[in-house]
C-alpha cells in the first residue's frame, strides 16, 4: 500500500485555465502617489462592515487586505499604521477567550479567524468573529499584549467585489495576497465544484471589479485523473524577475505556477514541487531568508494525526528550501519529505517551533508569530525561525 | 422591566428601586440606596428610552452615597451613571458617566492621557466571574472590559460598546476614579452597577427546514448537501455539529467533511461537502483511507441540536437524513434525454422539464434560463420549482405565454450529485484523452439550449 501511495501521490499538477485574460497595467510612474495611496482608488471613509470576514494579509505601507464572503470581495484598508516597532513582548495565553470577552461574549463565543503581521512595524492584527449576532472585528495587539479594536467606522478602505454573475458564485475567498503589481485572491464556489483565482490589478478601485481575470485550478493524480481542485492558501514570490504563486490544495502537494505568462485561453500547467505526506492540509505560507538561503515555511493540519503523527499535535509545520521550487517542467515525481524523520531530504525540515501552530505569519527573517493550540486553548506568541 | 409610556421600557436593578413612574416629559424615580433614600429626575429622550438606573448612590457598591461630603480645596465633585438604550434595540446601549461640580470643572483636561478602559468599563457577567462578598454585592473578577468608544465632554463621559450586548445577559459597569491621577484630588469613590439586557421575545427554536438532495439513494461518489435553515445560523467551528454514521457497520465515518464553510449571503443555507480528497479517485486520501461512502451501505447524516442560530438559540434536537449509497456515477447529465413540454399561449401553464437523473438542487434554481428567441429575444421572468427528488424542473412565467419560439438555456456548470457537469465529468481520465483534447480548454461559461414553441390552443388542436 505504501509503495502505491508514493506513486499515487508523487504526480500532481496544477493546471490553470485562463478564462478572461487581462493585461496588467502598471501604475503610471508620472501619476504615482506616495505611500499607500498609490495602491487605492476611489477610497471610502467610514462605515466599513463585514458579513463574512476571513483571511487577511499585509501589503506595503500598512495596506491590509481582508477577504469578505458576503458578497465575495476583497477589502483593502489603509491602516495608517506605519509607526514604530510593535513586536509582541510576551505570549498571550488563552487569547481566544480574551477576545471573546472583549467582544462581549462568553468563553467559546468568539473565534480568531486569521492573523496578519504588519511588516512595517511587526504589529499583529487579528480578524475575529463573535458567533452570536454574527459580529466581526479587526483587532490589533500592542507590544504590551493589549488588544485594541480597530475602528472600522472611520477606516479608509476600498472594497473590490469578485465577479459574481449567475455562474460560479464564489462562497469563500480562501486567501488573498499582495503580489508586487497586483492583488491575487483564491476563491471556492458555493454550488458547483469549482474554484477560482482572481488577479486584481492596481490600484484597487472601490466598487469596481475592474480588470479581474479568473481562472480554474486543476489537480491531476497518478498522472491520470484530472479534477478541479481548490487552492486553500498560497504565497506570491519572484524568481528570475518573474512572478509566481506557490499554492497548496486542501489535501495535496505544494505546487507553483507562473502568473506573468497567462495568455487568453491558455492552459498553464503548474508544477508540484513538494509532497508533505498524505492527509496534510497546508494552512499558511510565507518565505524568509537566512544566511543567503530562502525558505518556504508552511504549517499544516494533519488529517490522520493519530494514525501517523509527525509531532505531538495534528498541527505542525516545516520549511522547504526555495530552490525546490525551481523545477521547470511538470514534476512527475515531486520531492517527498521523508516522513519518518524530522529532516530530509536535504532542505526539507520539520520546525519544532511550529508544533501546535494553527496559524503562523512572518514577523521578520528571524522570527514568526504563532497562534498555537495548547490543549484546546490558543496562545499567541513570537517564536524564532530556524 | 417596567413599562413607562408607550414606546418606552425601563430597566432597573429592582433590588434598588422602590418606585418608578413617568409623566409626559420626565422620568422620575425614587431610588433607595441601602441606607439613604434618594430621588432624582432624568429627562426622557423622545428617541431613546432612558433605562437606567443605578444613578447616584443607589449604584454605589462601596457605599460612596453614604460617605460624607469630600472636602477639597478646589471643588466638590460627584458623579453617577445613566444607561441609555434604544427602544427597538435594547442590545445597543450607551453608558453615561455624569460629573457634577460646585465650581468650574474641565473634565477633558483631567482625563487627558488617561486609559479610559481603566476609568470606565463594561464587563459581561459570567457565573464563574462573579463573587459574592459580605455585603452581598456582586463584583466582576478579572473580567476583561468590552471594546467600545469613549467620548469626553465637559461634564460627562459617554461610553458606547463596539458590539451589541447579548440579549438576556447581565453586565457590570465600573467607574474607577483611581485610573485618573488628577481626579484623586476630588477623592471620588468607585462605582459599580449592573445592567440586564432583556431576553427578547419568546424564543422559537431555529429549525433545519430542508436538506437536499432529497432522494434516499445517493451515488457512492456523492459530493454535497444543501442545508436550509429557518433563520441565520452561527458561522465558525461548525463541523463539530455534523456527523455521518454508517448504519451498516454501526460506526461513525471518520472526518467525512470538507472543512470549508460555504454559506449563502443570508447565513441560512450551508453547502456541506464530503471531503473531495476522499471522493476523488487516486488522490492520496482516497487511496490510503478510502472514499467516504461504500456502495450499498446505509448512512445517517446527523446535524447536532447543539448548534445555535445567530441569536444564540440552539436547534434543540438533532436532525438526520437517512440514505443508502448506490453505485458511483461517472456519467455526465445528458440534456438530449430531457423531456420538455410546450406550454399554451395566453396561459401561465408551467414549462416542465423532466430530467434524466437527479441534478444539483441549487444549480437547478440558478442555472436554467428561459428566453424568447424570436422577436425581441428577452429573458422570461418566472418562478422555478424543483420536485420528484430533483428530477423534475418547472417554470411558471410571471405573465401569460405569448406564441413564439423560446429556448431553455442551461448553463454547462449544471452538475449531477457526483459533480459531473454538462461540460465534463467530475474526473477526467487524461490517459484516454486524445491529443487534440489535451490542449483544449474546458469552458464552464457555455450553455446548452433546448428549444420549444408556444402555440395558441387552436393551433395545437389543428396540429
Interface residues (C-beta under 8 A of the other chain):
Chain A: X1 X4 X5 X8 X9 X17 X18 X19 X51 X52 X69 X70 X71 X98 X101 X102 X103 X104 X105 X106 X107 X111 X113 X129 X130 X131 X132 X133 X134 X135 X137 X147 X148 X149 X151 X166 X167 X168 X169 X171 X172 X174 X188 X189 X190 X191 X192 X193 X194 X216 X219 X220 X221 X222 X223 X224 X225 X226 X227 X229 X230 X250 X251 X252 X265 X267 X278 X279 X281 X303 X304
Chain B: X91 X122 X123 X124 X126 X143 X144 X145 X146 X147 X148 X149 X161 X162 X163 X164 X165 X166 X223 X224 X232 X234 X235 X236 X237 X254 X255 X258 X259 X260 X261 X262 X263 X264 X265 X267 X271 X275 X276 X277 X280 X281 X282 X283 X284 X285 X287 X288 X289 X308 X310 X311 X312 X360 X362 X363 X366 X367 X369 X411 X413 X414 X415 X419 X421 X426 X427 X428 X429 X430 X431 X439 X440 X441 X442 X444 X445
